[in-house]
Structures are given as structure tokens and as C-alpha cells.
């Protein structure tokens, strides 16, 4: 079957290139690696090897939970089959992975799908990455109602505050969805406090900017 030869060709290419946190957000200045990095790096390698990837969602579950502050938090899990198909002879190998994600708005399914694909690709093709602890799903826990107070704890160092994408999304949603000036200020102050404690002045400034933009909406015409 040609599918395993094609998978090996992609592995060979990616073993030389890898995918690290080489991107920099021009507005906030932080380094990141995401689903786009995986897609962009794999696209050419898979095309050259004649390997197709077709996803099929087998299961999806979603549970609504509450944050420690009483907000909604949607926890979504998807089970996805990824059919890896060799263009040359149509032979197929299926990789099944799960993706899990939390979001305070409408992006938890998107994030779960992205997580499923990203880790299918990283593990199937043995793609080397930077040795950062946030690659491990056990490194961070979210603060869900009934599991203690305060922000999620980093198991590697409990004294350091967590300031990840889920926290940022939750703060942005709170600022965006506040219905009056007082609510905007409360949400923004909480966001700026968390960003400052995490030594992320870039995001403290960004939350302040979002606050000013929202407050302008309530200004008299």
C-alpha cells in the first residue's frame, strides 16, 4: 500500500523542518504556534507526497459549565476520524483522535476540531516542536465551578498565574458582552488585573483599548 510510503515521505520532510513558536503577533508581541502553522507547514509536504487527509466527525458532546465568577463556559469534545489516502493507489490509513476545548462564546467546537487535527498531525508525522510545557494537556487546568477558587493552576508551578487563550477569550467576551458602562469597567478591570499579574502588559494595554472602545458606545451622541 502506497499510503504508508506517503506518510513516511511527509515524516521525512517534517523531521527536517519542524514547527516551532516562530510567529509573533504584531499587535500584542507574543510568540505563538497554532492550527494555521500546522496547516501551512504540512500542506506542501502532503501535496508533494501525494497524501490526502479527509476528516469525519464521529461524535460531538457539549456540556455547559460555570466559571468561578458565574459565567458560562462551554466544554466540547469531538471524536474525529482522519482518513489519510494515497493519491497513487487510493490506499487508506485512518487515524482517530479526540479534541477537547472550552470557550465562553461560540468557538468551542472550532477549537476542539483544530485540536484534534493538530495533534493527529503532530503525532502521526512525529513533527518536532519546541519543548514548551503548554503542549501537554495536563499542564493547565481551568477553574470550573466546584473545583476551587481563583484562576486555573499550572501544575508545573502553582505560583505562576495562567494567562492562556481561554482566559483571554473569556475576558474579551466579558468586555464585549457587558450591557452598561459599569459592567464594561468591571470586566476590563478584571482583565487588566489578570494580564498585569501574568506580566503581560501587551494584553493589559489591549484590554484597556477594548474598554475605551466599548465605553465610547455609551457616550451621548
Secondary structure by P-SEA (a helix, b strand, c coil): caaaaaaaaaaaaaaaccccccccccccccccccaaaaaaaaaaaaaaabbbbbbbbcbbbbbbbbcccbbbbbbbbbbbbbbbcccccccbbbbbbbbbbccccccaaaaaaaaaaaaaaaaaacccccccccccccccccccccccccccccccccccccccaaaaaaaaaaaaacccaaaaaaaaaaaaaaaaaaccaaaaaaaaaaaaaaaaaaccc
